[in-house]
Amino acid sequence: MKRFITIIALALALLLPSSLWAVAVGTCTQAYALIPTSNISTITYTCTASADDASFPSTATSTDITAAIKGMYIIEARTNPGTAPTAAYDIVINDADGIDLMGGTMADRSATVSQRSIPALSTGVYGGTAVDGVLTLAISGNSNNSAVVVVKVFLTR
């Protein structure tokens, strides 16, 4: 009888959908666009936090996007919280050397209001910052499962 129960339990475990065993990880997609009749381009990241631990994945620009933006300057970034993240969450856009090209201006974001930031080059000095390769977007300080944040980065030549 013990063997029969073990076989039934094993059979049920194998028949359960694999999605029940999966860990829900966060996602972050990216899209590149050139604004018509201008020399301005955008990278739009649409990020959803994990349903399990509220973390967002760090996301590096794809090979195609990296090639398109190399030699450009980040002039602004905008954030639009969708499904509310935790208030005062933080965003960095790091280059290959781990330098936050926004200079800390994307710290303490609003959970409900869209905001924009201009790169800080040094204390009190703001302006475009050069891109020389891969950019990595990282969002931290969120504790709301499945929160959604859209980040739009504006670049120019």
Phi, psi and omega in degrees: 000320179299318180296319180298316179295320178297317180295318178296315180298317179295317179298317179297318179298321180287334181274343179296143179301141181295338180296336178290336182268344186284149174266131180281110180262157177286165179227157176208110178264161180222144179221136180253140177213146173259128179283121184305147180055032175212173174253029180252136176240162177227149166243124178249119176258129174245112189242135177238128180289157177302143176283347182263313186232008175067010181276148173258142177283142170291138187229118178270146178298145178293166179302317181295315180293318179302316179297322182290328186261351181299129182090358177270177178235132172285126181247342181192155171222143180235145177238141179225103179287131177265257172294115195308123168282178176293137177303143178070029173291163186237149176228140170231150172239100185267147171271186183295340178270002180082015179272130176286107184291347175270356175062030177086002184284355179253025175275154174057055181284152177286143177278348186230341187245137174292143182222161174231156180219147174248140182302136174265121181274327173198182183301117177078002180243122184237148178167183181295146179234135188290143176250125180241012179170214184300137172250141177237120178270130177227131179244130181224171176080017178258140175233011179263114178303139176063021175297152180235134177224133173251128179242124178245121181254127181258133182228153177218164177268000000 
